[in-house]
Amino acid sequence: MNTVKKYAPGRGAVEKAKPTIDPISKIDRVLQALHEPDGLNRFEAERLGDHTLNSTIASLRARGVRIDSCWEVVPTRYTERGVRVMRYWAAA
């Protein structure tokens, strides 16, 4: 646990325990989403805080995580035909 030294009048420095918050990391959030049946594409990854999903996927693959992928077309508000993106999911 992290500690912080604070000055207390008349007593010198006093150590107080500082609560440690261990938030889930971006790569853990992405990995968790990849295990969902629908997997994840780059636009869905934005909501998880990942702005470069392809780089995160490369990092996971380098760690030995098996990840499958396929192309899909998702609609956009600017074009009727949509845009082609890769959908990823953790291999079974």
Backbone bond lengths (Angstrom), bond angles and torsions (degrees), N, CA, C in turn:
res aa  C-N    CA-C-N  psi(-1)  N-CA   C-N-CA  omega(-1)  CA-C   N-CA-C  phi
1 M - - - 1.440 - - 1.523 108.73 -
2 N 1.303 116.98 140.99 1.455 121.43 178.18 1.522 109.90 -74.23
3 T 1.319 115.93 144.07 1.456 119.67 175.98 1.512 109.44 -123.74
4 V 1.307 115.64 151.49 1.454 122.85 179.90 1.521 107.42 -124.93
5 K 1.336 116.63 130.94 1.459 120.07 176.86 1.518 108.20 -88.93
6 K 1.325 115.76 125.20 1.456 121.94 178.15 1.525 108.38 -118.13
7 Y 1.295 115.17 148.59 1.465 120.08 177.74 1.519 108.83 -87.11
8 A 1.315 115.11 125.48 1.460 120.61 175.70 1.524 107.30 -113.25
9 P 1.325 118.34 123.73 1.472 120.98 -177.72 1.529 111.84 -53.42
10 G 1.329 114.89 127.24 1.454 120.23 177.49 1.515 114.44 83.74
11 R 1.330 119.12 -9.89 1.461 119.93 -177.28 1.525 112.46 -123.49
12 G 1.296 119.51 -0.37 1.458 121.40 -178.18 1.518 110.51 76.86
13 A 1.322 115.32 -153.73 1.469 120.23 -178.18 1.523 110.11 -79.83
14 V 1.302 115.83 134.83 1.461 122.47 178.06 1.515 107.81 -121.04
15 E 1.331 116.34 132.72 1.471 119.72 179.15 1.519 109.32 -87.73
16 K 1.320 114.65 128.96 1.461 120.78 176.42 1.513 108.07 -119.03
17 A 1.304 116.09 138.84 1.459 120.47 177.90 1.514 109.43 -71.99
18 K 1.339 115.85 133.02 1.458 122.02 177.57 1.525 107.33 -106.51
19 P 1.329 118.21 125.21 1.463 118.97 -178.99 1.525 111.17 -61.53
20 T 1.310 115.53 136.73 1.455 121.53 179.24 1.521 108.82 -101.72
21 I 1.313 115.64 123.82 1.457 120.83 177.61 1.516 107.58 -102.63
22 D 1.314 116.75 125.86 1.457 121.24 -178.29 1.531 108.58 -111.68
23 P 1.351 117.16 83.31 1.462 119.16 -178.67 1.529 110.82 -70.83
24 I 1.306 115.38 154.85 1.453 120.68 177.51 1.533 107.93 -70.18
25 S 1.313 116.84 135.82 1.464 120.89 -176.68 1.530 111.13 -77.80
26 K 1.316 114.84 163.53 1.468 120.78 179.73 1.520 110.76 -58.40
27 I 1.322 116.63 -45.49 1.461 119.63 -177.06 1.524 111.02 -65.24
28 D 1.341 117.27 -33.15 1.467 120.77 176.68 1.529 111.28 -69.25
29 R 1.349 116.17 -38.84 1.476 119.53 177.58 1.525 110.38 -63.56
30 V 1.334 116.70 -42.46 1.463 120.86 179.96 1.524 109.79 -66.06
31 L 1.313 117.38 -45.00 1.464 120.91 -179.70 1.522 111.16 -61.09
32 Q 1.321 116.46 -40.10 1.465 120.55 177.26 1.533 110.34 -62.23
33 A 1.327 117.57 -43.24 1.466 121.64 179.91 1.526 111.05 -67.19
34 L 1.320 117.70 -33.41 1.469 121.13 179.44 1.525 111.80 -66.89
35 H 1.317 116.91 -23.20 1.466 120.42 178.12 1.529 112.46 -83.85
36 E 1.324 117.24 -8.33 1.464 120.53 174.59 1.531 108.32 -71.60
37 P 1.342 118.27 152.35 1.472 120.66 -178.01 1.528 114.17 -57.35
38 D 1.341 117.89 -35.07 1.468 120.35 -177.87 1.518 113.21 -83.19
39 G 1.317 118.38 -15.01 1.456 120.34 -178.52 1.512 111.88 70.09
40 L 1.351 115.64 -145.30 1.458 119.87 -170.23 1.519 109.92 -156.55
41 N 1.342 116.95 140.58 1.460 120.70 169.68 1.530 108.24 -118.67
42 R 1.316 117.84 176.07 1.469 121.30 -173.03 1.514 114.22 -61.97
43 F 1.329 118.13 -31.80 1.457 120.80 179.80 1.525 111.12 -74.48
44 E 1.301 117.12 -38.40 1.463 121.22 176.68 1.531 110.76 -68.71
45 A 1.326 116.28 -33.58 1.465 120.87 179.22 1.523 111.78 -66.36
46 E 1.329 117.38 -27.81 1.470 121.16 177.47 1.526 110.72 -57.32
47 R 1.316 116.33 -38.96 1.467 120.72 -179.59 1.521 112.30 -66.81
48 L 1.340 116.01 -19.39 1.466 121.00 178.23 1.526 111.78 -94.33
49 G 1.328 116.30 0.77 1.455 120.62 179.83 1.512 114.30 90.57
50 D 1.332 117.75 12.26 1.464 121.08 179.56 1.520 108.69 -104.82
51 H 1.334 116.10 112.93 1.460 121.14 -177.72 1.520 112.55 -93.85
52 T 1.328 117.01 -10.59 1.473 121.72 179.71 1.525 108.95 -135.67
53 L 1.316 116.17 72.33 1.458 121.16 -175.87 1.518 111.85 -58.74
54 N 1.335 117.80 -37.78 1.465 118.93 -178.57 1.529 111.72 -60.81
55 S 1.323 118.20 -36.02 1.465 121.31 177.49 1.526 111.37 -69.97
56 T 1.316 116.27 -39.10 1.460 120.36 177.69 1.518 110.35 -64.43
57 I 1.333 116.64 -40.56 1.462 120.97 177.85 1.530 110.02 -62.44
58 A 1.332 116.92 -42.49 1.467 121.02 178.24 1.529 110.64 -61.48
59 S 1.317 117.47 -40.54 1.470 121.34 178.05 1.523 111.42 -64.17
60 L 1.327 116.24 -43.08 1.466 120.02 178.75 1.517 111.07 -64.92
61 R 1.323 117.20 -42.49 1.469 120.38 178.15 1.520 110.98 -63.16
62 A 1.334 117.46 -37.31 1.468 121.31 178.09 1.525 111.21 -64.83
63 R 1.332 116.55 -26.97 1.467 121.38 176.80 1.526 112.49 -83.06
64 G 1.327 116.24 -2.85 1.458 119.92 177.74 1.514 115.35 98.16
65 V 1.333 117.95 6.15 1.467 121.08 178.35 1.521 108.03 -77.53
66 R 1.337 116.71 126.80 1.465 120.72 178.35 1.518 108.89 -82.50
67 I 1.325 116.10 121.92 1.461 121.98 -178.15 1.512 108.94 -128.93
68 D 1.333 115.81 125.24 1.457 122.18 175.39 1.519 108.83 -91.83
69 S 1.334 116.13 159.70 1.462 119.83 179.75 1.520 110.41 -152.87
70 C 1.326 115.41 157.42 1.459 121.34 173.65 1.522 108.22 -156.45
71 W 1.321 115.92 154.46 1.466 121.62 178.64 1.516 110.05 -77.25
72 E 1.320 115.82 147.05 1.457 121.45 173.68 1.531 108.34 -146.71
73 V 1.316 116.78 160.78 1.462 121.94 177.39 1.517 107.52 -110.49
74 V 1.333 115.53 126.28 1.467 120.23 178.89 1.523 108.82 -116.34
75 P 1.313 117.01 143.36 1.467 120.13 -178.99 1.525 111.06 -71.01
76 T 1.321 115.05 152.96 1.462 121.00 173.62 1.521 108.17 -129.87
77 R 1.294 116.00 167.58 1.466 118.49 178.72 1.520 111.80 -83.00
78 Y 1.329 117.70 -7.52 1.465 120.97 -176.52 1.525 114.46 -102.21
79 T 1.317 117.65 -23.88 1.460 119.77 -178.38 1.523 110.42 -136.62
80 E 1.291 115.14 141.08 1.458 120.74 -177.66 1.526 112.29 -72.49
81 R 1.329 115.79 -32.82 1.471 118.91 -176.53 1.519 113.48 -79.04
82 G 1.333 118.56 -12.36 1.456 121.51 178.31 1.523 112.22 84.29
83 V 1.299 115.00 -172.53 1.457 121.48 -178.81 1.531 108.80 -133.21
84 R 1.319 115.52 144.87 1.460 120.84 -178.21 1.530 110.32 -87.46
85 V 1.327 115.91 126.89 1.461 121.62 177.99 1.523 109.37 -135.61
86 M 1.314 115.27 161.45 1.459 120.87 178.26 1.524 108.99 -92.15
87 R 1.341 115.42 134.77 1.470 121.31 173.74 1.519 106.43 -105.03
88 Y 1.329 116.04 133.16 1.472 122.59 -178.47 1.523 109.52 -118.11
89 W 1.323 116.27 151.17 1.451 122.46 171.16 1.511 108.81 -156.61
90 A 1.330 115.74 154.25 1.457 120.43 -178.70 1.523 109.04 -71.09
91 A 1.324 115.82 133.63 1.467 121.04 -179.80 1.511 109.25 -70.84
92 A 1.300 115.28 144.46 1.480 121.14 -179.06 1.501 112.44 -73.93
